[in-house]
């Protein structure tokens, strides 16, 4: 380490800069993430609700529970919707001839009772 007039001036410059930085930090305002906010005065319905749920998280939870209850009651009272009656085909072709009824139709059970019709259906499926 070299000693001389330049060494002391560098140390003084560092000290001076450090002091100025400390003073600057002390003079700036400091935020405490809302910890020092003044309590709010509520009126009307808000005052009544805030007597029961004073904290914000309590009020938020109460609102979510309320919406959940409304949705649950709504679904329970509506019964999940009405069941639709199966629509029968208005112009269903007769099972005579080469017409093979759909597997989901009620005529299919009577159609496959015959050995010839069953073989006709097997051939149409294997194509």
Secondary structure, 3 states (H helix, E strand, C coil): CCCCHHHHHHHHHHHHHHHHHHHHHHHCCCCCCCCCCCCCCCCCHHHHHHHHCCCHHHHHHHHHHHHHHHHHHHHHHHCCCCCCCCCCCCCCCCCCCCCCCCCCCCHHHHHCCCHHHHHHHHHHHHC
